[in-house]
Amino acid sequence: MNVTTPGTCYIYSAGEVVAVDVLAPCGVTNQTNPQVPCCWKGDTCMNDGICSYEHGLNGGSGYVASGCTDPGFGNGCRTVCMDNAYGDIMYDSENSIWRCCSYPPGGPLNCSTPTVERFRAPSPEDLISIQYLPKTGTPTYQIASASQTPTTTPSTNSPSPTSTPSTNSSSTTSTSSGGGISSGVAAGIGVGVAAGVIILVAFAFFIWKWRRRRQRPPYPPAGSHKQESAPPTAPPQELPLAPASPQPVEVEASTWK
């Protein structure tokens, strides 16, 4: 792969493309990335074509739209805030969108009263640092990759943004290539094992009840139970009659004389 370090950077200033030497490329170019964004020396290249600076600037916000190694601002470079002297930008947190600062030719810079031009990009908290550009000397570049190249999103001058949000490939979370399993997969396995144990216990209980029911002696047919008859009662004994009391016998008067 042929890798080269471009030496010239361009910016939009008051609607014109200007070559400036105070900017440096944010990376190297190759067949996949024929052009790369540029930022001011001493600043940090962020993703999505945004530069971050820490030096004090009256009326500034700490962010500026990047330039480009291509004067035509081809794929990978933003074309925003082209009518301003410089591309200072500010983040409108209320509407979750970036806006161009007011910076007419001759100044002054005013990011507290931005223009109506706006574009979508990750919030400052979600921006990713790609390359620091020292004020002097040559930066130590990494090989340019797709994750370092922002997706160009056209800006809009209408008060209500209708532009499509740019794709931030750098902020996409990559899947770990390690051999272990994720916590989500492990949790799923644990739930599956617990459910299997519950099913096995329920099945074993069903088999036990079924076998116990089969071993129980069958119920006798209805009406087979006979009532036990009461033991025979001896017939009543007749008591002997009491002997009759002797009755007095009248004896006739004897005729004996």
Order of alpha helices (4+ residues) and beta strands (2+ residues): beta-beta-beta-beta-beta-beta-beta-beta-beta-beta-beta-beta-alpha
